[in-house]
Amino acid sequence: MDVNEVGRFWDENAPVWTRLARMGCDVCRDQFNTPGFLAMLPDVAGLSGLDLGCGEGANTRHLARRGARMTALDVSPTFVRLAADFDEGETTRIAYLVADGCLLPFAPKSFDFVTAFMSLMDMPGQERAFAEARRVLKPGGFLQFSITHPCTDTPYRKWIEDGDGRHIALSVADYFRENFGEICEWMFCHAPAELRETLPKFRIPDFHRTLSFYLNALADTGFVLERVCEPTAPDEAVERFPLLADSRIIPMFLIIRARLSR
Ligand SMILES: C[S@@+](CC[C@H](N)C(=O)[O-])C[C@H]1O[C@@H](n2cnc3c(N)ncnc32)[C@H](O)[C@@H]1O
């Protein structure tokens, strides 16, 4: 599947995704994945940053609020329009554009840092995204990205439950089978039931790769691993959203920061 086709799937997902995310239904993102990402992020105040696969823009806005001068791109024109139209009543000054995260329309050494929140596993050609990030980064710049955890978000996965239906373990298989755009259908599980029943499910092309693929691709591109995080939901989040207890059984997300030498 090529990037144009990937973009069409995401463009169809964009209106419902944006509506639900802005209602607070992307609970994993808001309660522990993005907080884990931001806790690991170096000080970005005054730096120029590029966000790959910005979606409706919530995470790019976090970076802008931390004082970074942000450029954000997405392959979906609808996501870019919805992100650019969002008015929080505060100045976040973000430049948005439609582009492929694997073919960046920027001159070499344009940015101090590059981020990708939960978008690389959706891109056909993650190694090209790393190469492009390297090209547009200044010497000493860093790339920080989050992905679904490659060891647990496998092509086959099934929760094992106790007698009361509580998750106690996850069985995974096909870890080594790479995906080249297989469509996964799902919906935010914290969306209100009436919306889950009536709104169309997201249809997402999946490009599963192994953990060794990501780490070796980073090393081959010239990045040096700096920090890793497998975020878990804090107690208060689990109390409010009991399903987040899953994040204490298995690692759901992987956050990596890697840097170029000066
Ligand atoms: C799971 S969403 C994450 C959105 C956002 N970063 C967030 O954390 O809310 C993945 C995003 O990656 C975008 N995407 C997928 N393939 C892409 C590509 N080749 N180039 C740029 N964006 C891409 C999708 O359109 C979608 O907005």
The ligand as an SDF file (V2000), in Angstrom:
LIG
                    3D

 27 29  0  0  0  0  0  0  0  0999 V2000
   -2.6520    7.4270   15.5600 C   0  0  0  0  0  0  0  0  0  0  0  0
   -2.7280    8.9680   14.6900 S   0  0  0  0  0  0  0  0  0  0  0  0
   -1.8230   10.0050   15.8040 C   0  0  0  0  0  0  0  0  0  0  0  0
   -2.1490   11.4540   15.6420 C   0  0  0  0  0  0  0  0  0  0  0  0
   -1.4590   12.4190   16.6120 C   0  0  0  0  0  0  0  0  0  0  0  0
   -0.0240   12.4080   16.4800 N   0  0  0  0  0  0  0  0  0  0  0  0
   -1.8460   12.1440   18.0440 C   0  0  0  0  0  0  0  0  0  0  0  0
   -0.9940   11.6900   18.8210 O   0  0  0  0  0  0  0  0  0  0  0  0
   -3.0100   12.3840   18.4000 O   0  0  0  0  0  0  0  0  0  0  0  0
   -1.5580    8.6860   13.3620 C   0  0  0  0  0  0  0  0  0  0  0  0
   -1.4010    9.8590   12.4350 C   0  0  0  0  0  0  0  0  0  0  0  0
   -0.3600    9.6040   11.4890 O   0  0  0  0  0  0  0  0  0  0  0  0
   -0.7400   10.1320   10.2440 C   0  0  0  0  0  0  0  0  0  0  0  0
    0.0600    9.4910    9.1930 N   0  0  0  0  0  0  0  0  0  0  0  0
    0.0000    8.2130    8.7650 C   0  0  0  0  0  0  0  0  0  0  0  0
    0.8900    8.0070    7.7770 N   0  0  0  0  0  0  0  0  0  0  0  0
    1.5460    9.1790    7.5840 C   0  0  0  0  0  0  0  0  0  0  0  0
    2.5880    9.6060    6.7090 C   0  0  0  0  0  0  0  0  0  0  0  0
    3.1560    8.7770    5.8220 N   0  0  0  0  0  0  0  0  0  0  0  0
    3.0160   10.8870    6.7940 N   0  0  0  0  0  0  0  0  0  0  0  0
    2.4540   11.7550    7.6740 C   0  0  0  0  0  0  0  0  0  0  0  0
    1.4520   11.4130    8.5100 N   0  0  0  0  0  0  0  0  0  0  0  0
    1.0150   10.1300    8.4820 C   0  0  0  0  0  0  0  0  0  0  0  0
   -2.2230    9.8590   10.1800 C   0  0  0  0  0  0  0  0  0  0  0  0
   -2.9070   10.6370    9.2210 O   0  0  0  0  0  0  0  0  0  0  0  0
   -2.6510   10.1700   11.6160 C   0  0  0  0  0  0  0  0  0  0  0  0
   -2.9660   11.5170   11.7740 O   0  0  0  0  0  0  0  0  0  0  0  0
  1  2  1  0
  2  3  1  0
  2 10  1  0
  3  4  1  0
  4  5  1  0
  5  6  1  0
  5  7  1  0
  7  8  2  0
  7  9  1  0
 10 11  1  0
 11 12  1  0
 11 26  1  0
 12 13  1  0
 13 14  1  0
 13 24  1  0
 14 15  1  0
 14 23  1  0
 15 16  2  0
 16 17  1  0
 17 18  1  0
 17 23  2  0
 18 19  1  0
 18 20  2  0
 20 21  1  0
 21 22  2  0
 22 23  1  0
 24 25  1  0
 24 26  1  0
 26 27  1  0
M  CHG  2   2   1   9  -1
M  END
$$$$
